[in-house]
């Protein structure tokens, strides 16, 4: 961080946390606002495990967007740490945006909801109760409005607004960008005056080793999301800068059982080769250099109960 990036007295900078139920579209929204990929996006819920900061610029204003883990009813220690981290990210920000999946809300009303959509709506109510308890008003952003009639959106908006926890409402599509510029303009207006917190060309506050691990974890879920639940973690064990400008990265993929190891490896190593190729190509694009990536898969039954993992992700092990 630096507080000397810009000495222009007209500059503004601050933090805006994006909270919401798992799979509400928080990472997609942050990536859209930043204009670059800073958070992994998959079809699985709860893929963001720790707050990721994306740096968005609009005019003379710098908005540090905090992509928080989804807020849900926790069961495991890792779940509890993720939820605590999400609320902490909201508490430490100047502005909070509660992102709601309007499609899930409508599906429940129309009695056509899947179990996942039911959980999403329940999680929204949990967040509303948490905001009431904190006595805090936040911005409501209804996401995934594509194809929804305006009168239907207005009905959902009114019901949520009547809870008393929202100061104003925006209707957006993080996927297409509809309405996102208006939300960005509002966030920019709420940032305090002051020097920028990051260099103008920086898009994320995430160490390269951690970013590399997150990209590989995304590729695992993209390839084996149906066979493998949330039983995988990726650790960057070596990140070596080479004289020719390239980087040599070694990573270990941890799973909980031998059967999961076989899934990640695939027949004849087909799956792990796909994961490695996809991760390497994206890392080369993001880091703008040639990447030599080496993946290993190990079985570690209790990886989600190790204090070191929590420390690496900035999560509270003792929650």
Secondary structure, 3 states (H helix, E strand, C coil): CCCCCCCCCCCEEEEEEEEECCCCCHHHHHHHHHCCCCCCCCCCCCCCCCCEEEEEEECCEEEEEEECCCCCCCCCHHHHHHHHHHHHHHHCCCEEEEEEEHHHHHHHHCCCCCHHHHHHHHHHHHHHHHHHHHCCCEEEEEECCCCCCHHHHHHHHHHHHCCCCEEEEEECCCCCCCCHHHHHHHHHHHCCECCCCCCCCCCEECCHHHHHHHHHHHHHHHHHCCCCCCCEEEEEEEEEECCCCCEEEEEEEEECCHHHHHHHHCHHHHHHHHHHHHHHHHHHHHHCCCEEEEEEEEECCCHHHCHHHHHHHCCCCCC
